[in-house]
Amino acid sequence: MLLHDKLKSYRLILASQSPRRRQLLGDAGIEFELSPRYECEECYPATLPAVEVAEYLSRLKSEAYPEPLGEKDILLTADTIVVACDKVLGKPEDREDAIQTIKMFSGREHEVITGVTLRSATRAVSFSSHSKVNFRVLTDEEIAYYVDTYSPMDKAGAYGIQEWIGYVGIEGIEGSFYNVMGLPVQRLYCELDKFIG
């Protein structure tokens, strides 16, 4: 039986305000409800290794969900981070931060990690997906044009791979393209299938 048929007896709740995650789930044929916005302070221990941060934050978002889960509810939370030069990069604070972040990627490789947590009333499972992204050397003019035209302030690492900069700047990816967009759809599909049995 296909996953979307199995999911018909469940209520999948996406606890994310990301339009890209909503699009990716919908494009994969996975029906879901959007959770109301709720507060979750996204902080993590300073000693936590960078590769574990995204998964930690996805669990934090799951635990902060304010409603009790019903017997057939599955809560989906996710967090995407970018790791470059041994630094964890989230969303940029302002235009200058976005420009400096993209300059850090120019001519180099960085890693995008999305952590995902699936939780029901009785159990939870978390996993993360890693993708390596290589940018060609970008000019200052190209970086400023992208930031000013596309306003990537809501994106981890200050860029969206599906936007102009992805088309003209990215030389190669190792791993899931959709993970870089914010949700490792193929891995999620398999993990959801296992989760519901």
Residue, then its C-alpha position, 0 to 999 in steps of 0.5 A: m500500500l502506498l504511503h499516502d493511502k496508509l496516512k488516510s487514517y492518520r492526521l499528520i500535523l506540520a508544525s512549521q511556518s516554512p512555505r517551502r516545507r508545505q510545498l515539498l510535502g504537498d508536491a510529494g502527495i503527503e496530506f497534512e494539516l498546518s499547526p497554529r503558530y506557537e512559541c519555541e525558543e530555538c537555543y541549544p547547548a554551546t557544547l553540542p556538536a554542530v552536526e547534532v544541532a538541527e536534530y536537537l532543535s527539531r526535538l525542541k520544537s516537537e516538545a514545545y507543541p502546546e496541544p496533546l496528541g490524539e491516538k492517530d496524530i503524528l506531529l512533524t517538526a523540522d529545523t535546517i541549519v547550515v555549517a560553514c567554517d565550523k560555524v552553525l549558521g541560522k537565518p541572517e539578522d539583517r542585509e549585511d549579515a546575509i551578504q557576509t554569510i553568502k561571501m563565506f560560501s563563495g568558492r567553498e563547500h558548506e553543509v546543510i543539515t535538516g533535523v526532523t522529529l516525528r512524534s505520536a502520543t506514544r513515541a517519537v523518532s528523530f533523524s537528520s539529513h546532510s547535504k554538501v553544497n559547492f558554490r563557485v566564486l561569486t562577485d560582490e555585485e552578484i551577492a548584493y543583487y541576490v540579497d536585495t532582490y530575493s530578501p532571503m532573511d527567512k532562510a538558513g544560510a541566507y539563501g534559497i537553492q531554488e532561487w536565482i543564486g542556486y541556478v547561477g551560483i551552485e556548482g554541485i551538491e552531494g546529497s538531497f537537493y530537497n534537504v537544502m530546500g528545508l525538508p529531506v522528502q525522500r528520507l521523510y517518506c521512508e521514515l514516515d512509512k516505518f513510523i506508521g508500520 
